Amino acid sequence: MGFCIEVRGEFACFTRPELKVERVSYDIITPSAARSLFEAILWKPAIRWRIRKIEVLRPIRWFNLRRNELGNVVPVNSVNAARKNGSGALGCYIEEERQQRASLLLRDVAYRIHADFELTDKAGPADSAAKFAQMFRRRATKGQCINQPYLGTREFACAFSLVEEGTLTEAAIDDSRDLGWMLFDMDFSDPVNPQPLFYRATMHQGVVQVPLPESAEVRG
């Protein structure tokens, strides 16, 4: 059972993991970022979203931005110690940790994303695909979401709408290119040491076909 949503935003940044100092976005949305959009509308332990196709509806345009960022995070050991002791120093002060970083972002983006879901081993006897399909369709139609959907980073919020089957919408852009190796998702089979997964993304006439996670096209 498949679903389709359109998302639009003024800016987006799907950060390349190999460029850690300065943020540089991939050319288009990654499957993991697309999955998070569906999970923002409906997330349940009993289902797992799978992205099948991405249609790019706006020309790929870039935008340079320099902004202040926090240069440090609270150490995990400090969090664990505070949890154990009931108190601890968990503050980060921007005046001490401020860093200016340049970012190469996407601007004026719009995507039409196709996805389906499968039931997980956490599904109960009362759970069914039809039940979750109705829940998703109802929530997406009303614009309801668990958290505000965003395009790569939380400051780049986006609008979304459900695309019903047979609805006339704008065509994908007339652009074909090899997008190179792109982050597919994270493999959390080992929660302590999750591993990134990649796939070779190719866009034909504005459309990118996304393989399934178990496909040979997805590599660690």
Rosetta silent file (secondary structure, phi, psi, omega in degrees, C-alpha in Angstrom):
SEQUENCE: MGFCIEVRGEFACFTRPELKVERVSYDIITPSAARSLFEAILWKPAIRWRIRKIEVLRPIRWFNLRRNELGNVVPVNSVNAARKNGSGALGCYIEEERQQRASLLLRDVAYRIHADFELTDKAGPADSAAKFAQMFRRRATKGQCINQPYLGTREFACAFSLVEEGTLTEAAIDDSRDLGWMLFDMDFSDPVNPQPLFYRATMHQGVVQVPLPESAEVRG
SCORE:     score description
SCORE:     0.000 S_00000001
   1 L     0.000  119.762 -175.004    0.000    0.000    0.000 S_00000001
   2 E  -106.470  156.672  177.776    1.642    3.212   -1.166 S_00000001
   3 E  -135.852  158.574 -179.068    1.297    6.855   -0.204 S_00000001
   4 E  -141.089  132.726  174.983    2.479   10.089   -1.731 S_00000001
   5 E  -129.713  152.745  171.372    3.086   13.507   -0.194 S_00000001
   6 E  -108.949  136.273  178.012    4.351   16.795   -1.586 S_00000001
   7 E  -127.391  144.128 -178.615    6.679   18.900    0.554 S_00000001
   8 E  -141.160  143.944  178.258    7.860   22.458   -0.046 S_00000001
   9 E  -157.746  158.885 -178.759   10.229   24.756    1.754 S_00000001
  10 E   -74.347  -37.635  179.676   12.221   27.947    1.346 S_00000001
  11 E  -136.980  159.447  176.150   15.529   26.325    2.348 S_00000001
  12 E  -154.355  152.288  176.864   16.896   22.819    2.869 S_00000001
  13 L  -149.101  104.200  177.267   20.170   21.220    3.922 S_00000001
  14 L  -103.506   86.921 -163.688   20.736   17.481    3.572 S_00000001
  15 E   -64.358  133.027  173.260   24.272   17.499    4.920 S_00000001
  16 L   -73.259  125.298 -176.536   27.000   15.395    3.335 S_00000001
  17 L   -67.995  -21.474 -178.723   28.627   13.404    6.170 S_00000001
  18 L   -77.940   -9.739  179.297   32.090   13.603    4.604 S_00000001
  19 L  -115.247   94.345 -170.225   32.104   17.416    5.032 S_00000001
  20 L   -92.599  -29.834 -175.552   31.942   18.002    8.787 S_00000001
  21 L   -77.969  -54.849  177.361   33.320   21.524    9.250 S_00000001
  22 L  -105.002  132.302 -178.933   31.268   23.411    6.670 S_00000001
  23 E   -74.648  126.075  175.628   27.760   22.187    5.944 S_00000001
  24 E  -130.685  126.091 -175.517   27.240   21.243    2.295 S_00000001
  25 E   -83.398  150.847  163.752   23.934   19.793    1.158 S_00000001
  26 L   -63.677  165.105 -178.581   23.340   16.921   -1.219 S_00000001
  27 L   -66.128  -31.921 -179.058   21.671   17.970   -4.479 S_00000001
  28 L  -138.295  177.380  179.018   18.308   16.534   -3.394 S_00000001
  29 L   -65.116  141.852  177.810   16.610   15.118   -0.332 S_00000001
  30 L   -86.115  157.064  177.016   18.061   11.877    1.031 S_00000001
  31 H   -57.704  -36.609 -179.888   15.882    8.780    1.659 S_00000001
  32 H   -66.866  -39.292  176.897   16.473    9.078    5.413 S_00000001
  33 H   -67.426  -37.180  177.556   15.284   12.712    5.421 S_00000001
  34 H   -65.822  -40.789  178.117   12.283   11.693    3.312 S_00000001
  35 H   -60.104  -40.780 -178.568   11.486    8.890    5.766 S_00000001
  36 H   -63.360  -26.946  177.439   11.523   11.364    8.660 S_00000001
  37 H   -66.938  -43.257  177.698    8.803   13.391    6.898 S_00000001
  38 H   -67.631  -38.400  179.076    6.456   10.403    6.883 S_00000001
  39 H   -67.926  -27.557  176.542    7.370    9.600   10.484 S_00000001
  40 H   -66.610  -29.020  178.308    6.555   13.191   11.453 S_00000001
  41 H   -82.921  -46.718  179.003    3.001   12.552   10.251 S_00000001
  42 L  -147.447  115.153  173.265    2.651    9.041   11.666 S_00000001
  43 L  -124.292  129.358  175.560    5.190    7.114   13.704 S_00000001
  44 L  -142.186  143.584  176.466    4.414    3.847   15.448 S_00000001
  45 L   -59.936  -21.658 -174.974    6.761    1.088   16.666 S_00000001
  46 L   -80.896   -9.141 -178.650    4.575   -1.344   14.718 S_00000001
  47 E  -129.487  155.925  176.400    5.427    0.100   11.271 S_00000001
  48 E  -132.321  120.668 -178.667    8.554    0.922    9.301 S_00000001
  49 E   -78.951  142.617  178.183    8.426    3.452    6.445 S_00000001
  50 E  -130.853  121.679  179.176   10.223    2.692    3.165 S_00000001
  51 E   -81.473  131.949 -176.693   10.852    5.385    0.546 S_00000001
  52 E  -110.896  -33.999 -177.444   10.309    4.124   -3.008 S_00000001
  53 E  -155.681  142.646  176.788   10.560    7.165   -5.297 S_00000001
  54 E  -123.944  125.584  176.088   11.466   10.873   -5.112 S_00000001
  55 E  -108.757  127.236 -179.805   10.294   13.390   -7.708 S_00000001
  56 E   -92.694  120.102 -172.901   12.083   16.741   -7.813 S_00000001
  57 L  -102.147   -9.660  179.437    9.580   19.499   -8.625 S_00000001
  58 L  -129.402  146.121  177.008   11.827   22.568   -8.545 S_00000001
  59 L   -56.843  146.266 -179.501   15.182   23.232  -10.250 S_00000001
  60 L   -73.674  113.635 -178.248   18.198   22.571   -8.025 S_00000001
  61 L  -126.122  146.630 -174.328   19.313   25.980   -6.735 S_00000001
  62 E  -113.889  158.254 -178.398   22.023   26.817   -4.202 S_00000001
  63 E  -150.975  127.571  177.511   22.395   29.466   -1.508 S_00000001
  64 E   -91.571  135.135 -179.174   25.419   30.394    0.649 S_00000001
  65 E  -143.637  133.897  173.215   24.774   31.281    4.274 S_00000001
  66 E  -109.825  129.808 -175.284   27.080   32.022    7.208 S_00000001
  67 E  -145.136  161.898  177.204   25.558   31.506   10.642 S_00000001
  68 E   -83.569  135.578  177.562   26.428   31.057   14.307 S_00000001
  69 E  -133.043  158.808  176.155   26.414   27.499   15.623 S_00000001
  70 E   -79.956  125.025 -173.392   27.112   25.827   18.940 S_00000001
  71 L   -87.291    2.053 -177.710   30.582   24.312   18.753 S_00000001
  72 L  -149.037  165.485  175.814   30.102   21.687   21.457 S_00000001
  73 L  -130.487  163.371  178.310   27.522   19.376   22.972 S_00000001
  74 L   -70.289  126.547 -178.697   26.930   18.087   26.476 S_00000001
  75 L   -61.352  143.727  178.889   29.078   14.931   26.934 S_00000001
  76 H   -59.868  -38.111  179.624   27.166   11.662   27.243 S_00000001
  77 H   -61.747  -35.751  178.450   29.115   10.814   30.398 S_00000001
  78 H   -67.531  -38.264  178.430   27.870   14.031   32.028 S_00000001
  79 H   -65.283  -45.213  179.730   24.278   13.143   31.153 S_00000001
  80 H   -63.670  -39.252  179.011   24.659    9.639   32.562 S_00000001
  81 H   -65.777  -40.818  179.529   26.265   10.996   35.741 S_00000001
  82 H   -66.847  -36.651  177.849   23.469   13.536   36.205 S_00000001
  83 H   -65.313  -38.796 -178.619   20.862   10.835   35.695 S_00000001
  84 H   -73.114  -40.870 -174.733   22.555    8.653   38.294 S_00000001
  85 H   -91.473  -14.479 -178.640   23.189   11.393   40.869 S_00000001
  86 L    88.827   -4.424  177.076   20.037   13.417   40.302 S_00000001
  87 L  -161.219  163.145  179.849   21.970   16.596   39.385 S_00000001
  88 L   170.873  169.200  179.873   24.902   17.731   37.296 S_00000001
  89 L   -87.868  104.217 -176.171   26.355   20.407   35.022 S_00000001
  90 L  -119.199   11.959 -176.296   24.480   19.998   31.738 S_00000001
  91 L   -86.122  147.845  169.514   24.527   23.552   30.411 S_00000001
  92 L  -121.405  131.479 -176.190   26.101   24.816   27.179 S_00000001
  93 L  -110.523  118.167 -173.662   26.742   28.557   26.913 S_00000001
  94 H   -61.602  -31.897 -179.587   26.655   30.012   23.419 S_00000001
  95 H   -62.417  -30.036 -178.777   28.958   32.903   24.387 S_00000001
  96 H   -92.828  -24.205 -173.007   31.722   30.393   25.125 S_00000001
  97 H  -115.852   12.748 -176.289   30.991   27.869   22.376 S_00000001
  98 E   -69.661  135.574  174.808   29.897   30.088   19.473 S_00000001
  99 E  -136.273  137.594  174.364   31.383   29.235   16.060 S_00000001
 100 E   -92.825  128.037 -179.347   30.713   30.839   12.692 S_00000001
 101 E  -133.492  143.627  176.429   30.290   28.332    9.897 S_00000001
 102 E   -89.393  145.501  179.007   29.444   28.661    6.228 S_00000001
 103 E  -131.198  139.478  172.932   26.713   26.499    4.737 S_00000001
 104 E  -106.269  105.002 -171.588   25.874   25.658    1.142 S_00000001
 105 E  -107.191  166.635  168.744   22.110   25.169    1.182 S_00000001
 106 E   -94.602  149.579  177.769   19.334   24.399   -1.263 S_00000001
 107 E  -131.052  151.823  178.265   16.647   27.015   -1.799 S_00000001
 108 E    52.087   61.749 -176.711   13.039   26.946   -3.049 S_00000001
 109 E  -100.549  151.774  174.775   12.740   23.167   -2.923 S_00000001
 110 E  -153.385  133.216 -179.313    9.722   20.971   -3.625 S_00000001
 111 E  -134.746  148.826  169.059    9.526   17.196   -3.751 S_00000001
 112 E  -113.627  117.205 -169.222    6.867   14.588   -4.374 S_00000001
 113 E  -116.037  128.527  179.347    7.767   11.546   -2.289 S_00000001
 114 E  -106.628  135.075 -178.109    6.336    8.052   -2.668 S_00000001
 115 E  -151.897  162.086  169.338    6.554    5.576    0.212 S_00000001
 116 E  -137.647  179.907  178.054    4.968    2.532    1.762 S_00000001
 117 E  -137.556  159.840  174.359    5.329    0.810    5.110 S_00000001
 118 E  -125.750  152.381  176.653    5.714   -2.678    6.477 S_00000001
 119 E   -76.320  142.241  179.096    4.661   -4.080    9.823 S_00000001
 120 L   -98.800  178.529  179.008    7.480   -4.768   12.288 S_00000001
 121 L   -72.439   -4.135  177.132    7.853   -7.488   14.883 S_00000001
 122 L   -92.355    0.188  177.711    6.403   -5.023   17.405 S_00000001
 123 L   -68.813  136.948 -179.212    2.985   -5.108   15.755 S_00000001
 124 L   -92.886  176.542 -179.696    0.285   -6.507   18.036 S_00000001
 125 L   -59.781  -30.113 -178.046   -2.660   -8.787   17.280 S_00000001
 126 L   -87.616   -4.298 -178.102   -4.938   -5.779   16.769 S_00000001
 127 L   -86.424  142.596  176.910   -2.538   -4.048   14.364 S_00000001
 128 L  -150.037  158.902  178.527   -3.048   -4.222   10.605 S_00000001
 129 H   -61.789  -39.026 -179.346   -1.811   -2.412    7.513 S_00000001
 130 H   -63.129  -39.313  179.807   -5.334   -1.104    6.818 S_00000001
 131 H   -60.808  -48.819 -177.938   -5.551    0.394   10.313 S_00000001
 132 H   -72.767  -30.392  176.888   -2.311    2.364    9.969 S_00000001
 133 H   -63.605  -42.777  178.258   -3.105    3.352    6.379 S_00000001
 134 H   -65.247  -40.367  178.782   -6.349    4.963    7.515 S_00000001
 135 H   -62.297  -45.737 -179.238   -4.553    6.722   10.355 S_00000001
 136 H   -64.284  -46.603 -177.495   -1.900    8.135    8.042 S_00000001
 137 H   -61.831  -41.383  179.879   -4.365    9.260    5.379 S_00000001
 138 H   -64.930  -44.342 -178.243   -6.581   10.972    7.953 S_00000001
 139 H   -68.226  -43.476 -178.982   -3.671   12.778    9.622 S_00000001
 140 H   -65.990  -37.371  179.469   -2.019   13.829    6.346 S_00000001
 141 H   -64.497  -37.425 -178.577   -5.301   15.135    4.942 S_00000001
 142 H   -86.129   -4.979 -177.902   -5.864   17.296    8.036 S_00000001
 143 L    76.053   21.890 -179.259   -2.233   18.480    8.140 S_00000001
 144 L   -84.403  146.407  178.844   -1.643   16.818   11.506 S_00000001
 145 L  -152.858  154.634  178.782    1.858   15.813   12.564 S_00000001
 146 L   -73.011  -43.814  173.197    3.704   14.548   15.621 S_00000001
 147 L  -138.850  159.963 -177.733    6.448   17.147   15.144 S_00000001
 148 L   -63.114  119.521  177.597    6.929   19.877   12.558 S_00000001
 149 L   -61.943  146.161 -178.816    8.374   18.261    9.383 S_00000001
 150 E  -142.684  162.972 -174.472   11.663   19.770    8.274 S_00000001
 151 L  -106.938   81.357  176.182   14.090   19.553    5.363 S_00000001
 152 L    93.796  -55.588  176.901   17.366   18.246    6.728 S_00000001
 153 L  -128.624  151.479 -168.493   17.750   20.528    9.749 S_00000001
 154 L   -63.707  -24.766  179.766   15.042   21.645   12.145 S_00000001
 155 L   -73.556  -11.668 -179.728   15.262   25.335   11.306 S_00000001
 156 L  -104.412   72.526  179.738   14.155   24.572    7.737 S_00000001
 157 E   -67.652  156.986 -178.744   10.524   23.671    8.346 S_00000001
 158 L  -137.071  160.120  172.962    8.380   22.643    5.401 S_00000001
 159 E   -96.229  149.498  179.236    4.749   22.419    4.381 S_00000001
 160 E  -137.357  157.493  176.260    3.278   19.097    3.291 S_00000001
 161 E  -150.614  147.581  178.577    0.142   17.818    1.606 S_00000001
 162 E   -80.049  135.216  176.386   -1.225   14.390    0.757 S_00000001
 163 L  -104.698  111.661  178.647   -1.360   13.538   -2.952 S_00000001
 164 L   -78.010  152.592  179.737   -4.301   11.281   -3.712 S_00000001
 165 L   -60.758  131.151 -179.958   -4.095    8.765   -6.535 S_00000001
 166 L    88.314   -4.447  179.373   -5.140   10.313   -9.829 S_00000001
 167 L   -73.230  133.704  179.329   -4.709   13.888   -8.624 S_00000001
 168 L   -79.328  120.111  177.608   -3.237   16.177  -11.275 S_00000001
 169 L  -131.722  172.976 -177.497   -0.061   17.798   -9.989 S_00000001
 170 L   -68.147  153.538 -178.334    2.932   19.494  -11.573 S_00000001
 171 L   -78.832  158.055  174.539    5.478   17.431  -13.458 S_00000001
 172 L   -68.205  161.020 -177.491    8.984   16.694  -12.214 S_00000001
 173 L   -67.089  153.995  178.820   11.800   18.851  -13.581 S_00000001
 174 L   -89.258   78.222 -175.553   13.365   18.020  -16.942 S_00000001
 175 L  -149.883  131.465  176.968   16.794   17.138  -15.568 S_00000001
 176 L  -129.515  132.648  179.763   18.840   13.935  -15.583 S_00000001
 177 E  -164.029  157.105  173.259   22.155   13.500  -13.788 S_00000001
 178 E   -85.232  117.174 -176.979   24.269   11.123  -11.747 S_00000001
 179 E   -88.313   -3.289  178.036   24.005   12.336   -8.149 S_00000001
 180 E    76.753 -170.228  179.468   26.815   10.074   -6.953 S_00000001
 181 E   -71.930  129.476 -175.566   26.923    8.152   -3.700 S_00000001
 182 E  -129.030  146.172  175.551   24.288    9.434   -1.289 S_00000001
 183 E   -60.374  126.444  178.036   23.449    8.642    2.314 S_00000001
 184 E   -91.252  -54.527  179.936   20.613    6.119    2.321 S_00000001
 185 E  -174.527 -177.834  175.283   19.983    5.700    6.044 S_00000001
 186 E  -107.358  138.274  177.561   21.552    4.573    9.294 S_00000001
 187 E   -94.234  110.701 -177.012   21.723    0.933   10.279 S_00000001
 188 L  -101.029   23.866  177.608   20.750    0.690   13.959 S_00000001
 189 L   -61.318  -29.277  170.625   21.071   -3.089   14.254 S_00000001
 190 L  -111.692   96.369 -174.652   23.880   -2.272   16.691 S_00000001
 191 L   -58.956  -28.144 -178.146   22.414    0.593   18.785 S_00000001
 192 L   -75.114  -32.801 -176.357   25.784    1.349   20.365 S_00000001
 193 L  -135.853   70.499  179.811   27.588    1.734   17.032 S_00000001
 194 L   -64.022  146.661 -175.819   25.135    2.567   14.216 S_00000001
 195 E  -117.874  140.958  177.803   26.573    2.432   10.715 S_00000001
 196 E   -76.307  146.879  175.100   25.768    4.629    7.676 S_00000001
 197 E  -117.522  142.483 -177.355   24.362    3.053    4.516 S_00000001
 198 E  -128.752  158.947  172.532   24.842    4.556    1.028 S_00000001
 199 E  -146.395  158.415 -179.584   23.459    4.062   -2.464 S_00000001
 200 E   -88.045  108.836 -175.754   24.277    5.401   -5.923 S_00000001
 201 E   -90.075  131.900  177.092   21.540    7.925   -6.733 S_00000001
 202 E  -130.339  130.083  179.836   20.654    8.660  -10.361 S_00000001
 203 E  -104.527  125.556  176.429   18.017   11.157  -11.463 S_00000001
 204 E  -118.744  115.763  179.977   16.151   10.584  -14.737 S_00000001
 205 L    51.422   42.817  176.162   13.840   13.379  -15.849 S_00000001
 206 L    80.553    5.682 -175.954   13.599   14.624  -12.278 S_00000001
 207 E  -119.026  131.889  177.027   12.799   11.202  -10.783 S_00000001
 208 E  -116.813  120.151  175.183   15.014    9.184   -8.431 S_00000001
 209 E   -84.727  131.429 -176.446   14.147    5.526   -7.795 S_00000001
 210 L  -107.584  124.507  179.731   15.057    4.478   -4.252 S_00000001
 211 L   -72.498  163.673  175.047   16.046    0.848   -3.591 S_00000001
 212 L   -74.962  155.509 -177.217   14.785   -1.158   -0.645 S_00000001
 213 L   -58.034  -32.687 -177.967   17.090   -1.387    2.409 S_00000001
 214 L   -84.780    0.862 -178.779   17.804   -5.074    1.770 S_00000001
 215 L   -69.673  152.418  176.744   18.756   -4.403   -1.874 S_00000001
 216 L   -67.664  -16.789  178.659   22.283   -5.070   -3.116 S_00000001
 217 L   -71.740  -19.869 -179.997   22.363   -1.441   -4.255 S_00000001
 218 L   -93.707  124.508 -174.654   22.523   -0.314   -0.620 S_00000001
 219 E  -127.323  149.275  178.177   26.008   -0.633    0.814 S_00000001
 220 L   -89.464    0.000    0.000   27.593   -0.021    4.182 S_00000001
